[in-house]
Amino acid sequence: YMTVSKKFCQENLQLLFSILFPKGGAGALSAHGGEDMEGSIGAHGMGALLEDTTLRQGLLVAVGDLLFRHPNVVEPWTSRLYAT
């Protein structure tokens, strides 16, 4: 749904990147001005998400679609995306 709604994309992009890049993500998240999303999901739920590599691979492909559809929204996150 993030490719359809720019507002939804803006509101949930931080969650997407915190799932994609869990290690060292606090620096990238704080640089963007958001809070760490781990507290809102819960420790057990977040751990299950981070271990699901199929989910993370699918999300990485979806980020390419977001870059095409909403380039100005995703642009602040591109340094984190291309740094890994």
N, CA, C and O atoms as a GROMACS GRO file, in nm:
protein
  336
    1TYR      N    1   0.082  -0.119   0.000
    1TYR     CA    2   0.000   0.000   0.000
    1TYR      C    3   0.087   0.126   0.000
    1TYR      O    4   0.038   0.235  -0.030
    2MET      N    5   0.212   0.112   0.033
    2MET     CA    6   0.302   0.228   0.036
    2MET      C    7   0.324   0.286  -0.103
    2MET      O    8   0.348   0.406  -0.116
    3THR      N    9   0.317   0.204  -0.206
    3THR     CA   10   0.335   0.256  -0.342
    3THR      C   11   0.214   0.336  -0.388
    3THR      O   12   0.226   0.419  -0.478
    4VAL      N   13   0.098   0.311  -0.330
    4VAL     CA   14  -0.024   0.380  -0.370
    4VAL      C   15  -0.041   0.512  -0.296
    4VAL      O   16  -0.077   0.613  -0.357
    5SER      N   17  -0.015   0.512  -0.167
    5SER     CA   18  -0.041   0.630  -0.084
    5SER      C   19   0.090   0.693  -0.037
    5SER      O   20   0.167   0.632   0.037
    6LYS      N   21   0.112   0.815  -0.079
    6LYS     CA   22   0.232   0.887  -0.037
    6LYS      C   23   0.230   0.914   0.114
    6LYS      O   24   0.334   0.904   0.180
    7LYS      N   25   0.113   0.948   0.167
    7LYS     CA   26   0.102   0.974   0.310
    7LYS      C   27   0.133   0.849   0.392
    7LYS      O   28   0.206   0.856   0.491
    8PHE      N   29   0.079   0.735   0.351
    8PHE     CA   30   0.106   0.609   0.420
    8PHE      C   31   0.254   0.574   0.411
    8PHE      O   32   0.313   0.524   0.507
    9CYS      N   33   0.313   0.600   0.297
    9CYS     CA   34   0.457   0.575   0.278
    9CYS      C   35   0.539   0.660   0.375
    9CYS      O   36   0.631   0.609   0.439
   10GLN      N   37   0.506   0.787   0.386
   10GLN     CA   38   0.579   0.876   0.477
   10GLN      C   39   0.566   0.831   0.622
   10GLN      O   40   0.662   0.838   0.698
   11GLU      N   41   0.447   0.785   0.660
   11GLU     CA   42   0.423   0.746   0.798
   11GLU      C   43   0.490   0.614   0.836
   11GLU      O   44   0.522   0.594   0.953
   12ASN      N   45   0.512   0.524   0.741
   12ASN     CA   46   0.560   0.390   0.773
   12ASN      C   47   0.697   0.356   0.715
   12ASN      O   48   0.742   0.242   0.727
   13LEU      N   49   0.762   0.451   0.653
   13LEU     CA   50   0.893   0.425   0.594
   13LEU      C   51   0.997   0.392   0.701
   13LEU      O   52   1.086   0.310   0.677
   14GLN      N   53   0.988   0.455   0.815
   14GLN     CA   54   1.083   0.427   0.923
   14GLN      C   55   1.071   0.283   0.970
   14GLN      O   56   1.173   0.217   0.995
   15LEU      N   57   0.951   0.233   0.981
   15LEU     CA   58   0.929   0.093   1.020
   15LEU      C   59   0.989  -0.001   0.917
   15LEU      O   60   1.054  -0.100   0.953
   16LEU      N   61   0.969   0.029   0.791
   16LEU     CA   62   1.025  -0.053   0.683
   16LEU      C   63   1.177  -0.062   0.693
   16LEU      O   64   1.233  -0.171   0.684
   17PHE      N   65   1.242   0.051   0.712
   17PHE     CA   66   1.388   0.050   0.719
   17PHE      C   67   1.440  -0.009   0.849
   17PHE      O   68   1.551  -0.062   0.852
   18SER      N   69   1.364   0.000   0.957
   18SER     CA   70   1.409  -0.063   1.082
   18SER      C   71   1.401  -0.215   1.072
   18SER      O   72   1.475  -0.285   1.141
   19ILE      N   73   1.313  -0.267   0.989
   19ILE     CA   74   1.307  -0.411   0.966
   19ILE      C   75   1.417  -0.454   0.870
   19ILE      O   76   1.478  -0.559   0.888
   20LEU      N   77   1.442  -0.374   0.768
   20LEU     CA   78   1.544  -0.408   0.670
   20LEU      C   79   1.685  -0.404   0.727
   20LEU      O   80   1.766  -0.493   0.698
   21PHE      N   81   1.715  -0.304   0.807
   21PHE     CA   82   1.850  -0.283   0.857
   21PHE      C   83   1.849  -0.274   1.009
   21PHE      O   84   1.860  -0.164   1.063
   22PRO      N   85   1.836  -0.385   1.079
   22PRO     CA   86   1.825  -0.381   1.225
   22PRO      C   87   1.954  -0.347   1.297
   22PRO      O   88   1.949  -0.285   1.403
   23LYS      N   89   2.068  -0.384   1.245
   23LYS     CA   90   2.196  -0.360   1.312
   23LYS      C   91   2.245  -0.220   1.279
   23LYS      O   92   2.260  -0.183   1.162
   24GLY      N   93   2.270  -0.141   1.384
   24GLY     CA   94   2.320  -0.005   1.365
   24GLY      C   95   2.214   0.088   1.309
   24GLY      O   96   2.247   0.197   1.263
   25GLY      N   97   2.089   0.048   1.312
   25GLY     CA   98   1.982   0.130   1.256
   25GLY      C   99   1.951   0.252   1.339
   25GLY      O  100   1.889   0.346   1.289
   26ALA      N  101   1.992   0.253   1.465
   26ALA     CA  102   1.958   0.366   1.552
   26ALA      C  103   2.019   0.495   1.501
   26ALA      O  104   1.957   0.600   1.509
   27GLY      N  105   2.141   0.488   1.447
   27GLY     CA  106   2.202   0.609   1.394
   27GLY      C  107   2.127   0.664   1.275
   27GLY      O  108   2.107   0.784   1.264
   28ALA      N  109   2.086   0.577   1.185
   28ALA     CA  110   2.013   0.621   1.067
   28ALA      C  111   1.875   0.672   1.104
   28ALA      O  112   1.825   0.767   1.045
   29LEU      N  113   1.812   0.607   1.203
   29LEU     CA  114   1.679   0.650   1.242
   29LEU      C  115   1.683   0.783   1.313
   29LEU      O  116   1.597   0.868   1.289
   30SER      N  117   1.780   0.802   1.399
   30SER     CA  118   1.786   0.929   1.470
   30SER      C  119   1.828   1.042   1.376
   30SER      O  120   1.789   1.156   1.398
   31ALA      N  121   1.906   1.012   1.274
   31ALA     CA  122   1.943   1.114   1.177
   31ALA      C  123   1.822   1.161   1.099
   31ALA      O  124   1.818   1.275   1.052
   32HIS      N  125   1.723   1.074   1.085
   32HIS     CA  126   1.601   1.111   1.013
   32HIS      C  127   1.503   1.183   1.104
   32HIS      O  128   1.407   1.244   1.057
   33GLY      N  129   1.526   1.176   1.235
   33GLY     CA  130   1.442   1.249   1.329
   33GLY      C  131   1.329   1.166   1.386
   33GLY      O  132   1.238   1.222   1.447
   34GLY      N  133   1.333   1.034   1.368
   34GLY     CA  134   1.226   0.950   1.420
   34GLY      C  135   1.269   0.874   1.542
   34GLY      O  136   1.386   0.874   1.580
   35GLU      N  137   1.172   0.808   1.603
   35GLU     CA  138   1.201   0.725   1.718
   35GLU      C  139   1.233   0.585   1.672
   35GLU      O  140   1.201   0.547   1.559
   36ASP      N  141   1.296   0.507   1.756
   36ASP     CA  142   1.324   0.367   1.727
   36ASP      C  143   1.193   0.290   1.736
   36ASP      O  144   1.120   0.302   1.834
   37MET      N  145   1.163   0.209   1.635
   37MET     CA  146   1.035   0.141   1.627
   37MET      C  147   1.031   0.013   1.709
   37MET      O  148   0.923  -0.045   1.723
   38GLU      N  149   1.142  -0.033   1.762
   38GLU     CA  150   1.144  -0.159   1.836
   38GLU      C  151   1.053  -0.155   1.957
   38GLU      O  152   0.990  -0.256   1.989
   39GLY      N  153   1.043  -0.044   2.025
   39GLY     CA  154   0.960  -0.034   2.144
   39GLY      C  155   0.812  -0.049   2.113
   39GLY      O  156   0.738  -0.102   2.195
   40SER      N  157   0.768  -0.003   1.996
   40SER     CA  158   0.627  -0.010   1.964
   40SER      C  159   0.585  -0.149   1.916
   40SER      O  160   0.467  -0.184   1.925
   41ILE      N  161   0.677  -0.228   1.865
   41ILE     CA  162   0.643  -0.361   1.817
   41ILE      C  163   0.656  -0.464   1.927
   41ILE      O  164   0.579  -0.559   1.933
   42GLY      N  165   0.752  -0.446   2.014
   42GLY     CA  166   0.776  -0.543   2.120
   42GLY      C  167   0.898  -0.627   2.085
   42GLY      O  168   0.925  -0.654   1.968
   43ALA      N  169   0.969  -0.668   2.186
   43ALA     CA  170   1.096  -0.738   2.164
   43ALA      C  171   1.076  -0.872   2.095
   43ALA      O  172   1.153  -0.905   2.005
   44HIS      N  173   0.977  -0.950   2.134
   44HIS     CA  174   0.959  -1.082   2.075
   44HIS      C  175   0.912  -1.071   1.929
   44HIS      O  176   0.962  -1.144   1.843
   45GLY      N  177   0.818  -0.984   1.901
   45GLY     CA  178   0.766  -0.967   1.766
   45GLY      C  179   0.871  -0.916   1.670
   45GLY      O  180   0.878  -0.960   1.555
   46MET      N  181   0.953  -0.823   1.715
   46MET     CA  182   1.056  -0.767   1.630
   46MET      C  183   1.163  -0.871   1.600
   46MET      O  184   1.214  -0.875   1.488
   47GLY      N  185   1.198  -0.954   1.698
   47GLY     CA  186   1.297  -1.058   1.674
   47GLY      C  187   1.252  -1.156   1.567
   47GLY      O  188   1.332  -1.199   1.485
   48ALA      N  189   1.125  -1.191   1.568
   48ALA     CA  190   1.073  -1.282   1.466
   48ALA      C  191   1.078  -1.218   1.328
   48ALA      O  192   1.107  -1.285   1.230
   49LEU      N  193   1.049  -1.088   1.320
   49LEU     CA  194   1.056  -1.020   1.192
   49LEU      C  195   1.198  -1.013   1.139
   49LEU      O  196   1.222  -1.032   1.020
   50LEU      N  197   1.293  -0.987   1.228
   50LEU     CA  198   1.431  -0.971   1.184
   50LEU      C  199   1.493  -1.102   1.138
   50LEU      O  200   1.584  -1.102   1.056
   51GLU      N  201   1.444  -1.214   1.189
   51GLU     CA  202   1.498  -1.344   1.149
   51GLU      C  203   1.439  -1.394   1.018
   51GLU      O  204   1.493  -1.488   0.960
   52ASP      N  205   1.331  -1.337   0.971
   52ASP     CA  206   1.265  -1.381   0.849
   52ASP      C  207   1.336  -1.318   0.729
   52ASP      O  208   1.302  -1.206   0.689
   53THR      N  209   1.432  -1.389   0.672
   53THR     CA  210   1.509  -1.334   0.560
   53THR      C  211   1.424  -1.322   0.434
   53THR      O  212   1.449  -1.234   0.351
   54THR      N  213   1.328  -1.408   0.417
   54THR     CA  214   1.240  -1.400   0.299
   54THR      C  215   1.162  -1.269   0.302
   54THR      O  216   1.147  -1.202   0.200
   55LEU      N  217   1.112  -1.233   0.418
   55LEU     CA  218   1.040  -1.107   0.434
   55LEU      C  219   1.132  -0.990   0.402
   55LEU      O  220   1.095  -0.899   0.329
   56ARG      N  221   1.251  -0.993   0.457
   56ARG     CA  222   1.345  -0.883   0.435
   56ARG      C  223   1.387  -0.872   0.288
   56ARG      O  224   1.404  -0.762   0.238
   57GLN      N  225   1.402  -0.985   0.220
   57GLN     CA  226   1.436  -0.982   0.077
   57GLN      C  227   1.322  -0.922  -0.004
   57GLN      O  228   1.345  -0.844  -0.096
   58GLY      N  229   1.200  -0.960   0.030
   58GLY     CA  230   1.084  -0.905  -0.039
   58GLY      C  231   1.070  -0.755  -0.016
   58GLY      O  232   1.034  -0.681  -0.108
   59LEU      N  233   1.097  -0.712   0.106
   59LEU     CA  234   1.090  -0.569   0.137
   59LEU      C  235   1.198  -0.490   0.062
   59LEU      O  236   1.174  -0.376   0.022
   60LEU      N  237   1.313  -0.550   0.045
   60LEU     CA  238   1.420  -0.483  -0.028
   60LEU      C  239   1.380  -0.461  -0.174
   60LEU      O  240   1.410  -0.357  -0.232
   61VAL      N  241   1.314  -0.559  -0.232
   61VAL     CA  242   1.263  -0.543  -0.369
   61VAL      C  243   1.157  -0.433  -0.374
   61VAL      O  244   1.153  -0.354  -0.467
   62ALA      N  245   1.071  -0.429  -0.272
   62ALA     CA  246   0.966  -0.329  -0.267
   62ALA      C  247   1.022  -0.188  -0.252
   62ALA      O  248   0.962  -0.092  -0.300
   63VAL      N  249   1.138  -0.174  -0.188
   63VAL     CA  250   1.200  -0.042  -0.174
   63VAL      C  251   1.234   0.014  -0.312
   63VAL      O  252   1.227   0.135  -0.334
   64GLY      N  253   1.271  -0.073  -0.406
   64GLY     CA  254   1.296  -0.028  -0.543
   64GLY      C  255   1.172   0.032  -0.605
   64GLY      O  256   1.181   0.133  -0.676
   65ASP      N  257   1.056  -0.027  -0.580
   65ASP     CA  258   0.930   0.028  -0.630
   65ASP      C  259   0.901   0.163  -0.564
   65ASP      O  260   0.853   0.256  -0.629
   66LEU      N  261   0.930   0.173  -0.434
   66LEU     CA  262   0.908   0.299  -0.365
   66LEU      C  263   1.001   0.409  -0.417
   66LEU      O  264   0.961   0.525  -0.428
   67LEU      N  265   1.124   0.372  -0.449
   67LEU     CA  266   1.218   0.470  -0.504
   67LEU      C  267   1.168   0.525  -0.638
   67LEU      O  268   1.190   0.642  -0.670
   68PHE      N  269   1.101   0.441  -0.714
   68PHE     CA  270   1.047   0.485  -0.843
   68PHE      C  271   0.922   0.570  -0.823
   68PHE      O  272   0.904   0.672  -0.889
   69ARG      N  273   0.834   0.528  -0.732
   69ARG     CA  274   0.704   0.594  -0.714
   69ARG      C  275   0.713   0.720  -0.630
   69ARG      O  276   0.650   0.821  -0.665
   70HIS      N  277   0.788   0.718  -0.522
   70HIS     CA  278   0.799   0.833  -0.430
   70HIS      C  279   0.947   0.865  -0.404
   70HIS      O  280   0.994   0.848  -0.292
   71PRO      N  281   1.020   0.911  -0.505
   71PRO     CA  282   1.164   0.932  -0.485
   71PRO      C  283   1.197   1.038  -0.379
   71PRO      O  284   1.298   1.024  -0.310
   72ASN      N  285   1.117   1.140  -0.366
   72ASN     CA  286   1.146   1.246  -0.268
   72ASN      C  287   1.119   1.202  -0.125
   72ASN      O  288   1.179   1.254  -0.032
   73VAL      N  289   1.030   1.106  -0.106
   73VAL     CA  290   1.000   1.055   0.027
   73VAL      C  291   1.111   0.960   0.072
   73VAL      O  292   1.151   0.962   0.189
   74VAL      N  293   1.160   0.879  -0.019
   74VAL     CA  294   1.260   0.777   0.014
   74VAL      C  295   1.402   0.836   0.015
   74VAL      O  296   1.493   0.777   0.073
   75GLU      N  297   1.422   0.949  -0.048
   75GLU     CA  298   1.555   1.008  -0.063
   75GLU      C  299   1.631   1.025   0.068
   75GLU      O  300   1.752   0.999   0.067
   76PRO      N  301   1.571   1.067   0.180
   76PRO     CA  302   1.649   1.077   0.303
   76PRO      C  303   1.704   0.943   0.353
   76PRO      O  304   1.796   0.941   0.435
   77TRP      N  305   1.650   0.834   0.306
   77TRP     CA  306   1.692   0.701   0.350
   77TRP      C  307   1.791   0.637   0.253
   77TRP      O  308   1.841   0.528   0.283
   78THR      N  309   1.819   0.698   0.140
   78THR     CA  310   1.903   0.633   0.040
   78THR      C  311   2.047   0.611   0.087
   78THR      O  312   2.110   0.512   0.049
   79SER      N  313   2.100   0.701   0.169
   79SER     CA  314   2.236   0.680   0.218
   79SER      C  315   2.243   0.552   0.301
   79SER      O  316   2.342   0.479   0.293
   80ARG      N  317   2.142   0.525   0.379
   80ARG     CA  318   2.138   0.401   0.459
   80ARG      C  319   2.119   0.280   0.369
   80ARG      O  320   2.177   0.174   0.393
   81LEU      N  321   2.039   0.296   0.266
   81LEU     CA  322   2.012   0.186   0.173
   81LEU      C  323   2.137   0.146   0.096
   81LEU      O  324   2.167   0.027   0.085
   82TYR      N  325   2.210   0.243   0.044
   82TYR     CA  326   2.326   0.212  -0.037
   82TYR      C  327   2.453   0.189   0.044
   82TYR      O  328   2.554   0.144  -0.010
   83ALA      N  329   2.450   0.219   0.172
   83ALA     CA  330   2.568   0.198   0.257
   83ALA      C  331   2.587   0.050   0.291
   83ALA      O  332   2.698   0.009   0.328
   84THR      N  333   2.482  -0.030   0.279
   84THR     CA  334   2.494  -0.172   0.316
   84THR      C  335   2.523  -0.260   0.199
   84THR      O  336   2.535  -0.381   0.214
   0.00000   0.00000   0.00000
